[in-house]
Amino acid sequence: MLKGFRGQLFDFADNDSTDNTVAKHRYYADGLLLVEAGKVVAAGDYGALASQAANAEIMDYGTCLIMPGFVDAHVHSVQTKAIASYGKELLDWLESYVFPAETLFEQPEYARIHTRFFLEQLLKNGTTTAAVFSSVHAAAAEALFEEALKLNMCIIGGNTWMDRNAPEELCQSAESSYELSEQLIEKYHNYQRLHFAVTPRYAITSSPDSLQLAAQLFASRHDLYLQTHISENLKEIETVHHHYPNHHNYLDVYDNFGLLSSRTLLGHGIHLTEKELKRVADSKTKVVHCPSSNLFLGSGLLGFYRMQRHGIELAMGSDVGAGTSFSMLQTLQDAYKVSALKGEPLSAMDAFYAITLGGAKALQLDALIGNFDKGKEADFVVIDLSKDELIDYRTRDTSLEELLFALMTLGDDRVIKATYLMGERWTYYD
């Protein structure tokens, strides 16, 4: 059945001839999105598409803003219980709060219940695609994929690899992690909307043998992802140097094991040196900016435009549980504050590009999601600015860019009227 969704329509054209997001953006004050069998049929001005929509079932959202679903490129499904935990920097925070929280995911029913809550929070906030770190446990990774499958949600995920410098109950041999990852790849990778990422947590909890096996698995298939952390915290960097003294820098550890590629997602990267940034760019490795968690843990300030000047492709991550909100709107608010402190304020157009088409491109999913081009999977979010009195007041009679900036500065889950996955409205499920 052909379905239509009427409202203010906003997305970005996939135009590689320019990096200017203002030039890329598309906006229709009275727009129409046509969807059939989960895919975009057409998107544009309502008047221009009215005849094509003659037999469509129309959902009229009035003045609501309809845009592509948000992309969260770095988040942890097993850390929700650790959110808003007081007073620690990264390494102590992991020991005090995160590792105890992750230990509980060994239990299948616990893993299922808490993973369901995690995914519901993403969708409640308009996030339709996420790159997710699970725990070391089979139960946790299986719960992530199975619950996402029920929702028809686009997920990149994997079991976390750790074989040292963590509680004994969370350490698994490199061979065990490899075997579990192989099993998960066989069962879930490229099944419907699921994708697998080889997921070594970071260099501190990874022995050389573990990184070697992770690299071997990553190289075994051209369509796998690899996700990890890098240069989030100064003490972390010192500790990596202690464990890998013969490497030039933090990035060199991953590089020497063959972990850098266009399908590698590096979370954070705040303190990467100029030399490291050049190598990231040359290898086409992606960096995921996690401003909320960086502020919360006092880790530092990433230069968004500095990364771009190096030619590095960036995505955004909420990084829950160090991040303090599942809302990518709140993540953009923090990204703006960080960029302002760096002296280069993040524009609203660049910000929304990063959580829609830009995020999809960083994850190499832009052939499937990210905008409203014909044939794309119809993941989108409906935003009702009237749901928040202050935003409604602030955005009356403003330009589109002012509206978007107010939305990313003041918005959260309260303005998310509806989230759609492949043309179907998501509702809380049993």
MIVODO-49922 format. One record per residue (C-alpha): residue number from 1; residue in one letter; x, y, z. Coordinates in Angstrom, 2 decimals, decimal comma, padded with zeros to 5 digits. Layout:
BEGIN
GUDREN  nudren  keza       px       py       pz
GUDREN     NUM     a        X        Y        Z
...
//
This chain:
BEGIN
GUDREN  nudren  keza       px       py       pz
GUDREN       1     m   000,00   000,00   000,00
GUDREN       2     l   001,23   003,47  -000,90
GUDREN       3     k   001,42   005,74   002,16
GUDREN       4     g   002,05   009,45   002,35
GUDREN       5     f   003,34   011,60   005,19
GUDREN       6     r   002,66   015,32   004,94
GUDREN       7     g   004,50   018,02   006,88
GUDREN       8     q   007,59   020,18   006,72
GUDREN       9     l   010,12   017,94   004,95
GUDREN      10     f   013,86   018,29   005,54
GUDREN      11     d   016,88   016,25   004,48
GUDREN      12     f   020,21   016,51   002,66
GUDREN      13     a   020,94   015,64  -000,96
GUDREN      14     d   023,69   013,11  -001,58
GUDREN      15     n   025,81   015,59  -003,52
GUDREN      16     d   029,53   014,89  -003,42
GUDREN      17     s   030,34   017,94  -005,54
GUDREN      18     t   030,19   020,14  -002,45
GUDREN      19     d   030,97   019,83   001,26
GUDREN      20     n   028,67   022,74   002,03
GUDREN      21     t   025,74   021,35   004,00
GUDREN      22     v   023,69   024,51   003,40
GUDREN      23     a   023,96   023,81  -000,32
GUDREN      24     k   023,10   020,14   000,23
GUDREN      25     h   019,96   020,67   002,28
GUDREN      26     r   016,44   020,21   000,90
GUDREN      27     y   013,41   021,75   002,57
GUDREN      28     y   009,72   021,81   001,67
GUDREN      29     a   007,45   023,92   003,88
GUDREN      30     d   004,51   021,80   002,71
GUDREN      31     g   006,16   018,52   001,86
GUDREN      32     l   005,13   014,97   001,17
GUDREN      33     l   007,02   011,73   001,73
GUDREN      34     l   005,63   008,75  -000,20
GUDREN      35     v   006,47   005,25   001,05
GUDREN      36     e   005,63   001,78  -000,23
GUDREN      37     a   006,82  -001,59   001,09
GUDREN      38     g   009,15   000,18   003,51
GUDREN      39     k   010,99   002,18   000,83
GUDREN      40     v   010,85   005,81  -000,25
GUDREN      41     v   008,90   006,24  -003,48
GUDREN      42     a   009,17   010,03  -003,70
GUDREN      43     a   009,73   013,10  -001,55
GUDREN      44     g   009,15   016,74  -002,33
GUDREN      45     d   006,59   019,50  -002,51
GUDREN      46     y   003,06   018,36  -001,70
GUDREN      47     g   001,55   020,17  -004,66
GUDREN      48     a   004,01   018,62  -007,09
GUDREN      49     l   003,37   015,11  -005,76
GUDREN      50     a  -000,40   015,35  -005,21
GUDREN      51     s  -001,32   013,48  -008,38
GUDREN      52     q   001,18   010,70  -007,63
GUDREN      53     a  -000,36   010,43  -004,17
GUDREN      54     a  -003,95   010,22  -005,40
GUDREN      55     n  -004,40   006,66  -004,17
GUDREN      56     a  -002,15   006,94  -001,12
GUDREN      57     e  -003,22   006,73   002,50
GUDREN      58     i  -002,10   010,14   003,82
GUDREN      59     m  -000,98   010,88   007,36
GUDREN      60     d  -001,11   014,66   007,69
GUDREN      61     y   001,33   015,91   010,31
GUDREN      62     g   000,51   019,56   009,68
GUDREN      63     t   003,44   021,81   010,56
GUDREN      64     c   005,51   019,03   012,14
GUDREN      65     l   009,04   018,59   010,82
GUDREN      66     i   009,76   015,27   009,09
GUDREN      67     m   013,41   014,31   008,70
GUDREN      68     p   015,49   011,13   008,35
GUDREN      69     g   015,90   009,03   011,48
GUDREN      70     f   018,93   009,84   013,58
GUDREN      71     v   022,19   007,88   013,47
GUDREN      72     d   023,97   007,18   016,78
GUDREN      73     a   027,39   005,87   015,80
GUDREN      74     h   028,74   005,01   019,27
GUDREN      75     v   026,63   003,73   022,17
GUDREN      76     h   026,71   000,90   024,72
GUDREN      77     s   023,67  -001,35   025,18
GUDREN      78     v   025,02  -002,65   028,50
GUDREN      79     q   025,74   000,62   030,29
GUDREN      80     t   022,31   002,16   030,82
GUDREN      81     k   022,44   001,29   034,53
GUDREN      82     a   025,74   003,20   034,77
GUDREN      83     i   024,36   006,46   033,37
GUDREN      84     a   024,67   009,48   035,69
GUDREN      85     s   027,29   007,88   037,95
GUDREN      86     y   029,18   010,44   039,98
GUDREN      87     g   032,67   011,78   040,19
GUDREN      88     k   035,12   009,64   038,20
GUDREN      89     e   037,31   010,03   035,15
GUDREN      90     l   037,34   007,36   032,45
GUDREN      91     l   039,47   004,55   033,89
GUDREN      92     d   038,12   004,82   037,44
GUDREN      93     w   034,59   005,21   036,08
GUDREN      94     l   034,93   001,94   034,18
GUDREN      95     e   036,17   000,11   037,27
GUDREN      96     s   033,63   001,61   039,67
GUDREN      97     y   030,45   001,63   037,61
GUDREN      98     v   030,64   000,14   034,14
GUDREN      99     f   032,30  -003,21   034,70
GUDREN     100     p   029,88  -004,10   037,54
GUDREN     101     a   026,93  -003,09   035,31
GUDREN     102     e   028,18  -005,15   032,38
GUDREN     103     t   028,75  -008,24   034,53
GUDREN     104     l   024,98  -008,64   034,97
GUDREN     105     f   024,47  -009,20   031,23
GUDREN     106     e   025,68  -012,77   031,51
GUDREN     107     q   022,10  -013,68   032,47
GUDREN     108     p   019,92  -014,12   029,34
GUDREN     109     e   016,65  -012,81   030,78
GUDREN     110     y   018,36  -009,82   032,38
GUDREN     111     a   020,12  -009,12   029,08
GUDREN     112     r   016,86  -009,31   027,13
GUDREN     113     i   014,89  -007,00   029,45
GUDREN     114     h   017,58  -004,35   029,71
GUDREN     115     t   018,46  -004,46   026,01
GUDREN     116     r   014,80  -003,96   025,16
GUDREN     117     f   014,74  -000,89   027,41
GUDREN     118     f   017,91   000,40   025,73
GUDREN     119     l   016,46   000,09   022,23
GUDREN     120     e   013,18   001,67   023,33
GUDREN     121     q   015,11   004,67   024,60
GUDREN     122     l   016,88   005,07   021,27
GUDREN     123     l   013,61   004,96   019,34
GUDREN     124     k   011,83   007,23   021,80
GUDREN     125     n   014,49   009,81   020,96
GUDREN     126     g   014,24   009,41   017,19
GUDREN     127     t   017,34   007,24   016,70
GUDREN     128     t   016,71   004,57   014,08
GUDREN     129     t   020,29   003,40   013,39
GUDREN     130     a   023,04   002,74   015,92
GUDREN     131     a   026,53   001,27   016,18
GUDREN     132     v   026,42  -000,56   019,50
GUDREN     133     f   028,93  -002,09   021,90
GUDREN     134     s   027,53  -005,07   023,76
GUDREN     135     s   029,36  -006,86   026,61
GUDREN     136     v   031,64  -009,89   026,43
GUDREN     137     h   028,68  -012,22   026,94
GUDREN     138     a   026,87  -014,25   024,30
GUDREN     139     a   023,56  -013,49   026,03
GUDREN     140     a   024,08  -009,74   025,72
GUDREN     141     a   025,06  -009,78   022,05
GUDREN     142     e   022,26  -012,16   021,14
GUDREN     143     a   019,75  -010,00   023,01
GUDREN     144     l   020,91  -006,94   021,07
GUDREN     145     f   020,44  -008,59   017,69
GUDREN     146     e   017,24  -010,45   018,57
GUDREN     147     e   015,49  -007,41   020,06
GUDREN     148     a   016,61  -005,20   017,16
GUDREN     149     l   015,31  -007,84   014,77
GUDREN     150     k   011,86  -007,67   016,36
GUDREN     151     l   011,83  -003,94   015,72
GUDREN     152     n   013,26  -004,11   012,20
GUDREN     153     m   015,90  -001,65   013,42
GUDREN     154     c   019,19  -000,99   011,63
GUDREN     155     i   021,96  -002,01   014,04
GUDREN     156     i   025,71  -002,49   013,82
GUDREN     157     g   026,89  -004,42   016,87
GUDREN     158     g   029,19  -006,99   018,34
GUDREN     159     n   030,40  -008,73   021,46
GUDREN     160     t   033,10  -006,74   023,26
GUDREN     161     w   036,55  -008,34   023,41
GUDREN     162     m   038,53  -008,05   026,68
GUDREN     163     d   041,21  -010,44   027,86
GUDREN     164     r   043,13  -008,38   030,43
GUDREN     165     n   043,00  -005,38   032,79
GUDREN     166     a   039,35  -005,95   033,68
GUDREN     167     p   037,52  -007,99   036,33
GUDREN     168     e   038,13  -011,71   035,93
GUDREN     169     e   034,46  -012,41   035,24
GUDREN     170     l   034,59  -010,02   032,25
GUDREN     171     c   037,83  -011,31   030,76
GUDREN     172     q   037,58  -013,91   028,03
GUDREN     173     s   040,42  -015,41   026,06
GUDREN     174     a   041,03  -014,01   022,60
GUDREN     175     e   040,11  -017,41   021,19
GUDREN     176     s   036,77  -017,43   023,03
GUDREN     177     s   035,92  -013,93   021,80
GUDREN     178     y   036,87  -014,92   018,27
GUDREN     179     e   034,67  -018,01   018,37
GUDREN     180     l   031,69  -016,11   019,76
GUDREN     181     s   032,09  -013,41   017,12
GUDREN     182     e   032,23  -016,05   014,38
GUDREN     183     q   029,00  -017,58   015,65
GUDREN     184     l   027,28  -014,19   015,77
GUDREN     185     i   028,49  -013,32   012,27
GUDREN     186     e   027,13  -016,57   010,92
GUDREN     187     k   023,75  -016,01   012,55
GUDREN     188     y   023,19  -012,26   012,27
GUDREN     189     h   025,57  -010,43   009,93
GUDREN     190     n   023,68  -008,91   006,98
GUDREN     191     y   020,51  -010,65   008,13
GUDREN     192     q   017,67  -008,23   007,42
GUDREN     193     r   018,95  -004,92   008,90
GUDREN     194     l   021,67  -006,30   011,18
GUDREN     195     h   025,42  -005,87   010,71
GUDREN     196     f   028,35  -007,16   012,72
GUDREN     197     a   031,29  -005,19   014,12
GUDREN     198     v   034,41  -006,81   015,53
GUDREN     199     t   034,58  -004,97   018,87
GUDREN     200     p   037,82  -004,92   020,87
GUDREN     201     r   037,01  -002,52   023,71
GUDREN     202     y   040,32  -000,66   023,53
GUDREN     203     a   044,04  -001,31   023,67
GUDREN     204     i   044,27  -001,42   027,48
GUDREN     205     t   041,95  -004,43   027,78
GUDREN     206     s   043,31  -006,09   024,64
GUDREN     207     s   046,47  -008,19   024,62
GUDREN     208     p   048,56  -008,33   021,43
GUDREN     209     d   047,12  -011,80   020,80
GUDREN     210     s   043,61  -010,41   021,09
GUDREN     211     l   044,24  -007,56   018,65
GUDREN     212     q   045,92  -009,98   016,26
GUDREN     213     l   042,91  -012,29   016,27
GUDREN     214     a   040,51  -009,35   015,98
GUDREN     215     a   042,43  -008,17   012,92
GUDREN     216     q   042,36  -011,68   011,45
GUDREN     217     l   038,59  -011,90   011,86
GUDREN     218     f   038,08  -008,37   010,54
GUDREN     219     a   040,09  -009,19   007,41
GUDREN     220     s   038,20  -012,44   006,80
GUDREN     221     r   035,20  -010,63   005,27
GUDREN     222     h   035,20  -007,34   003,39
GUDREN     223     d   031,82  -006,25   004,77
GUDREN     224     l   032,50  -006,47   008,51
GUDREN     225     y   032,93  -003,40   010,68
GUDREN     226     l   035,42  -002,80   013,46
GUDREN     227     q   034,68  -000,47   016,37
GUDREN     228     t   036,82   000,53   019,32
GUDREN     229     h   037,90   003,50   021,44
GUDREN     230     i   040,92   005,79   021,12
GUDREN     231     s   042,50   008,81   022,82
GUDREN     232     e   039,56   009,65   025,03
GUDREN     233     n   041,52   010,44   028,17
GUDREN     234     l   045,13   011,45   028,92
GUDREN     235     k   045,61   008,78   031,58
GUDREN     236     e   044,25   006,22   029,13
GUDREN     237     i   046,89   007,26   026,58
GUDREN     238     e   049,66   006,91   029,18
GUDREN     239     t   048,39   003,46   030,12
GUDREN     240     v   048,32   002,35   026,50
GUDREN     241     h   051,94   003,46   026,12
GUDREN     242     h   052,82   001,42   029,22
GUDREN     243     h   051,29  -001,72   027,72
GUDREN     244     y   052,55  -001,08   024,18
GUDREN     245     p   055,90   000,70   024,72
GUDREN     246     n   057,30  -000,18   021,30
GUDREN     247     h   054,59   001,64   019,37
GUDREN     248     h   054,96   005,27   018,30
GUDREN     249     n   051,55   006,37   019,58
GUDREN     250     y   048,08   005,09   020,46
GUDREN     251     l   046,88   004,93   016,86
GUDREN     252     d   050,02   003,03   015,89
GUDREN     253     v   048,89   000,13   018,11
GUDREN     254     y   045,76  -000,37   016,04
GUDREN     255     d   047,52   000,43   012,78
GUDREN     256     n   050,25  -002,16   013,31
GUDREN     257     f   047,64  -004,86   013,80
GUDREN     258     g   045,81  -003,86   010,62
GUDREN     259     l   042,71  -002,45   012,27
GUDREN     260     l   042,43   000,84   010,35
GUDREN     261     s   040,11   000,97   007,35
GUDREN     262     s   037,13   002,73   005,84
GUDREN     263     r   034,91   000,43   007,93
GUDREN     264     t   036,66   001,18   011,22
GUDREN     265     l   034,87   003,40   013,76
GUDREN     266     l   037,09   005,04   016,38
GUDREN     267     g   035,16   006,47   019,31
GUDREN     268     h   036,39   009,81   020,71
GUDREN     269     g   039,84   010,68   019,33
GUDREN     270     i   039,99   013,87   021,39
GUDREN     271     h   043,75   013,87   021,93
GUDREN     272     l   044,96   012,49   018,60
GUDREN     273     t   048,13   014,23   017,41
GUDREN     274     e   048,57   015,83   014,00
GUDREN     275     k   050,54   012,79   012,86
GUDREN     276     e   047,79   010,47   014,05
GUDREN     277     l   045,09   012,55   012,38
GUDREN     278     k   046,92   012,38   009,07
GUDREN     279     r   047,08   008,60   009,32
GUDREN     280     v   043,38   008,39   010,24
GUDREN     281     a   042,55   010,43   007,15
GUDREN     282     d   044,89   008,48   004,86
GUDREN     283     s   043,37   005,16   005,99
GUDREN     284     k   039,81   006,54   005,59
GUDREN     285     t   039,10   005,48   009,17
GUDREN     286     k   036,07   007,17   010,73
GUDREN     287     v   035,97   009,09   014,03
GUDREN     288     v   032,84   009,23   016,17
GUDREN     289     h   032,49   012,43   018,21
GUDREN     290     c   030,95   011,79   021,65
GUDREN     291     p   030,67   015,27   023,20
GUDREN     292     s   028,26   014,46   026,04
GUDREN     293     s   030,43   011,73   027,53
GUDREN     294     n   033,59   013,76   026,97
GUDREN     295     l   032,11   016,59   029,03
GUDREN     296     f   030,65   014,32   031,69
GUDREN     297     l   033,91   012,46   032,34
GUDREN     298     g   036,03   015,58   031,94
GUDREN     299     s   037,95   013,91   029,13
GUDREN     300     g   038,54   016,92   026,89
GUDREN     301     l   037,25   018,86   023,91
GUDREN     302     l   037,34   017,51   020,36
GUDREN     303     g   037,82   019,95   017,48
GUDREN     304     f   035,05   019,02   015,02
GUDREN     305     y   036,26   021,32   012,25
GUDREN     306     r   039,89   020,43   012,94
GUDREN     307     m   038,98   016,83   012,11
GUDREN     308     q   037,19   017,93   008,96
GUDREN     309     r   040,16   020,00   007,80
GUDREN     310     h   042,22   016,81   007,99
GUDREN     311     g   039,70   015,15   005,68
GUDREN     312     i   038,33   012,84   008,37
GUDREN     313     e   034,75   011,66   008,11
GUDREN     314     l   032,88   012,25   011,36
GUDREN     315     a   029,77   010,80   012,91
GUDREN     316     m   028,12   011,54   016,26
GUDREN     317     g   027,61   009,23   019,22
GUDREN     318     s   025,56   009,58   022,39
GUDREN     319     d   027,98   007,20   024,15
GUDREN     320     v   025,47   006,20   026,80
GUDREN     321     g   026,32   005,36   029,62
GUDREN     322     a   029,04   008,03   029,95
GUDREN     323     g   026,83   010,13   027,73
GUDREN     324     t   023,95   011,53   029,73
GUDREN     325     s   021,14   011,35   027,18
GUDREN     326     f   019,87   009,03   024,46
GUDREN     327     s   018,78   012,12   022,55
GUDREN     328     m   020,91   012,98   019,54
GUDREN     329     l   019,45   016,48   019,83
GUDREN     330     q   021,05   016,76   023,26
GUDREN     331     t   024,24   015,30   021,80
GUDREN     332     l   024,24   018,08   019,21
GUDREN     333     q   023,71   020,64   021,96
GUDREN     334     d   026,84   019,38   023,69
GUDREN     335     a   028,72   019,25   020,39
GUDREN     336     y   027,90   022,91   019,88
GUDREN     337     k   029,14   023,83   023,35
GUDREN     338     v   032,38   021,91   022,84
GUDREN     339     s   032,95   023,51   019,44
GUDREN     340     a   032,22   026,96   020,88
GUDREN     341     l   034,87   026,38   023,55
GUDREN     342     k   037,26   025,45   020,72
GUDREN     343     g   036,46   028,76   019,01
GUDREN     344     e   034,64   027,23   016,01
GUDREN     345     p   030,90   026,98   016,74
GUDREN     346     l   029,18   024,03   015,07
GUDREN     347     s   026,51   025,14   012,59
GUDREN     348     a   023,03   023,67   012,72
GUDREN     349     m   023,29   022,38   009,15
GUDREN     350     d   026,59   020,61   009,82
GUDREN     351     a   025,15   019,20   013,04
GUDREN     352     f   022,01   017,69   011,51
GUDREN     353     y   023,98   016,42   008,53
GUDREN     354     a   026,22   014,53   010,99
GUDREN     355     i   023,29   012,66   012,55
GUDREN     356     t   021,49   011,90   009,28
GUDREN     357     l   023,19   011,52   005,89
GUDREN     358     g   026,69   012,22   007,24
GUDREN     359     g   026,29   009,54   009,88
GUDREN     360     a   024,97   007,10   007,30
GUDREN     361     k   027,96   007,81   005,07
GUDREN     362     a   030,41   007,30   007,93
GUDREN     363     l   028,81   003,91   008,56
GUDREN     364     q   028,77   003,14   004,81
GUDREN     365     l   025,00   002,73   004,98
GUDREN     366     d   024,14   005,72   002,79
GUDREN     367     a   022,92   003,48  -000,04
GUDREN     368     l   020,19   002,36   002,36
GUDREN     369     i   019,43   005,22   004,77
GUDREN     370     g   020,24   008,84   005,57
GUDREN     371     n   017,92   010,84   003,33
GUDREN     372     f   014,70   010,63   001,33
GUDREN     373     d   016,10   009,59  -002,04
GUDREN     374     k   013,95   007,15  -003,99
GUDREN     375     g   014,56   003,55  -002,95
GUDREN     376     k   016,02   004,34   000,48
GUDREN     377     e   014,66   002,56   003,54
GUDREN     378     a   012,00   004,80   005,05
GUDREN     379     d   013,36   005,47   008,53
GUDREN     380     f   012,25   008,89   009,70
GUDREN     381     v   011,27   010,97   012,67
GUDREN     382     v   008,37   013,39   013,09
GUDREN     383     i   009,18   016,39   015,27
GUDREN     384     d   006,45   018,50   016,86
GUDREN     385     l   007,93   021,76   018,10
GUDREN     386     s   004,65   022,69   019,79
GUDREN     387     k   005,24   019,90   022,34
GUDREN     388     d   007,73   022,16   024,11
GUDREN     389     e   006,41   025,62   024,93
GUDREN     390     l   009,82   027,30   024,91
GUDREN     391     i   010,90   025,81   021,57
GUDREN     392     d   007,52   026,65   020,07
GUDREN     393     y   007,88   030,24   021,28
GUDREN     394     r   011,48   030,56   020,11
GUDREN     395     t   010,93   029,15   016,62
GUDREN     396     r   007,95   031,22   015,52
GUDREN     397     d   008,71   033,29   012,42
GUDREN     398     t   012,34   032,18   012,19
GUDREN     399     s   014,54   030,93   009,38
GUDREN     400     l   015,10   027,21   008,89
GUDREN     401     e   018,63   027,43   010,27
GUDREN     402     e   017,41   029,28   013,36
GUDREN     403     l   014,71   026,67   013,84
GUDREN     404     l   017,22   023,82   013,57
GUDREN     405     f   019,63   025,49   015,95
GUDREN     406     a   016,87   026,04   018,51
GUDREN     407     l   015,82   022,41   018,07
GUDREN     408     m   019,32   021,07   018,75
GUDREN     409     t   019,84   023,49   021,63
GUDREN     410     l   016,50   023,03   023,40
GUDREN     411     g   015,07   019,78   022,02
GUDREN     412     d   014,90   016,29   023,49
GUDREN     413     d   012,52   013,32   023,45
GUDREN     414     r   009,54   015,55   024,28
GUDREN     415     v   009,43   016,93   020,73
GUDREN     416     i   009,62   013,50   019,07
GUDREN     417     k   006,04   012,89   018,00
GUDREN     418     a   006,70   009,67   016,06
GUDREN     419     t   009,53   007,41   014,96
GUDREN     420     y   009,15   005,29   011,82
GUDREN     421     l   011,13   002,21   010,80
GUDREN     422     m   010,78   001,30   007,13
GUDREN     423     g   007,54   003,21   006,95
GUDREN     424     e   005,97   001,66   010,05
GUDREN     425     r   005,37   003,73   013,16
GUDREN     426     w   007,17   002,39   016,21
GUDREN     427     t   005,20   001,88   019,40
GUDREN     428     y   006,31   000,37   022,70
GUDREN     429     y   006,22  -003,41   022,40
GUDREN     430     d   005,68  -006,23   024,88
//
